[in-house]
Amino acid sequence: MPDPLQAAAAKLRLGTQSRHVFLCVGGKCASLDQGQASWEYLKRRLRELGLQDAAGGVLRTKADCLRICVSGPVAVVYPEGVWYTFVDERDIDEIVESHLRDGKPVERLRLD
């Protein structure tokens, strides 16, 4: 039987992703409802585009707080370290498709 930790890491394909996105859902920079809705939409779009749990794909992490407690939701994408704020699902689509999939940061949504 495989080790549970190794099995979980293998399922996520840890170490093979091209990017990692952290999304604040803690309720300080945006409402809890808005943060959770953004999280659910992000998950769905990554899955639809085949970027979730895929080699070369995107790892996602729900964060309680990214310490930018205004004008959220707030997200950060690594390895580039690009910080974003966004308003709606169209903005999330643009971040997912342009930056997470194609490697081109969305300048109009950047915080930094």
Secondary structure as a PSIPRED ss2 file (coil, helix, strand):
# PSIPRED VFORMAT (PSIPRED V4.0)

   1 M C   1.000  0.000  0.000
   2 P C   1.000  0.000  0.000
   3 D C   1.000  0.000  0.000
   4 P H   0.000  1.000  0.000
   5 L H   0.000  1.000  0.000
   6 Q H   0.000  1.000  0.000
   7 A H   0.000  1.000  0.000
   8 A H   0.000  1.000  0.000
   9 A H   0.000  1.000  0.000
  10 A H   0.000  1.000  0.000
  11 K H   0.000  1.000  0.000
  12 L H   0.000  1.000  0.000
  13 R C   1.000  0.000  0.000
  14 L C   1.000  0.000  0.000
  15 G C   1.000  0.000  0.000
  16 T C   1.000  0.000  0.000
  17 Q C   1.000  0.000  0.000
  18 S C   1.000  0.000  0.000
  19 R E   0.000  0.000  1.000
  20 H E   0.000  0.000  1.000
  21 V E   0.000  0.000  1.000
  22 F E   0.000  0.000  1.000
  23 L E   0.000  0.000  1.000
  24 C E   0.000  0.000  1.000
  25 V C   1.000  0.000  0.000
  26 G C   1.000  0.000  0.000
  27 G C   1.000  0.000  0.000
  28 K C   1.000  0.000  0.000
  29 C C   1.000  0.000  0.000
  30 A C   1.000  0.000  0.000
  31 S C   1.000  0.000  0.000
  32 L H   0.000  1.000  0.000
  33 D H   0.000  1.000  0.000
  34 Q H   0.000  1.000  0.000
  35 G H   0.000  1.000  0.000
  36 Q H   0.000  1.000  0.000
  37 A H   0.000  1.000  0.000
  38 S H   0.000  1.000  0.000
  39 W H   0.000  1.000  0.000
  40 E H   0.000  1.000  0.000
  41 Y H   0.000  1.000  0.000
  42 L H   0.000  1.000  0.000
  43 K H   0.000  1.000  0.000
  44 R H   0.000  1.000  0.000
  45 R H   0.000  1.000  0.000
  46 L H   0.000  1.000  0.000
  47 R H   0.000  1.000  0.000
  48 E H   0.000  1.000  0.000
  49 L C   1.000  0.000  0.000
  50 G C   1.000  0.000  0.000
  51 L C   1.000  0.000  0.000
  52 Q E   0.000  0.000  1.000
  53 D C   1.000  0.000  0.000
  54 A C   1.000  0.000  0.000
  55 A C   1.000  0.000  0.000
  56 G C   1.000  0.000  0.000
  57 G C   1.000  0.000  0.000
  58 V E   0.000  0.000  1.000
  59 L E   0.000  0.000  1.000
  60 R E   0.000  0.000  1.000
  61 T E   0.000  0.000  1.000
  62 K E   0.000  0.000  1.000
  63 A E   0.000  0.000  1.000
  64 D C   1.000  0.000  0.000
  65 C C   1.000  0.000  0.000
  66 L C   1.000  0.000  0.000
  67 R C   1.000  0.000  0.000
  68 I C   1.000  0.000  0.000
  69 C C   1.000  0.000  0.000
  70 V C   1.000  0.000  0.000
  71 S C   1.000  0.000  0.000
  72 G C   1.000  0.000  0.000
  73 P C   1.000  0.000  0.000
  74 V E   0.000  0.000  1.000
  75 A E   0.000  0.000  1.000
  76 V E   0.000  0.000  1.000
  77 V E   0.000  0.000  1.000
  78 Y E   0.000  0.000  1.000
  79 P C   1.000  0.000  0.000
  80 E C   1.000  0.000  0.000
  81 G C   1.000  0.000  0.000
  82 V E   0.000  0.000  1.000
  83 W E   0.000  0.000  1.000
  84 Y E   0.000  0.000  1.000
  85 T E   0.000  0.000  1.000
  86 F C   1.000  0.000  0.000
  87 V C   1.000  0.000  0.000
  88 D C   1.000  0.000  0.000
  89 E H   0.000  1.000  0.000
  90 R H   0.000  1.000  0.000
  91 D H   0.000  1.000  0.000
  92 I H   0.000  1.000  0.000
  93 D H   0.000  1.000  0.000
  94 E H   0.000  1.000  0.000
  95 I H   0.000  1.000  0.000
  96 V H   0.000  1.000  0.000
  97 E H   0.000  1.000  0.000
  98 S H   0.000  1.000  0.000
  99 H H   0.000  1.000  0.000
 100 L H   0.000  1.000  0.000
 101 R H   0.000  1.000  0.000
 102 D C   1.000  0.000  0.000
 103 G C   1.000  0.000  0.000
 104 K C   1.000  0.000  0.000
 105 P C   1.000  0.000  0.000
 106 V C   1.000  0.000  0.000
 107 E H   0.000  1.000  0.000
 108 R H   0.000  1.000  0.000
 109 L H   0.000  1.000  0.000
 110 R E   0.000  0.000  1.000
 111 L C   1.000  0.000  0.000
 112 D C   1.000  0.000  0.000
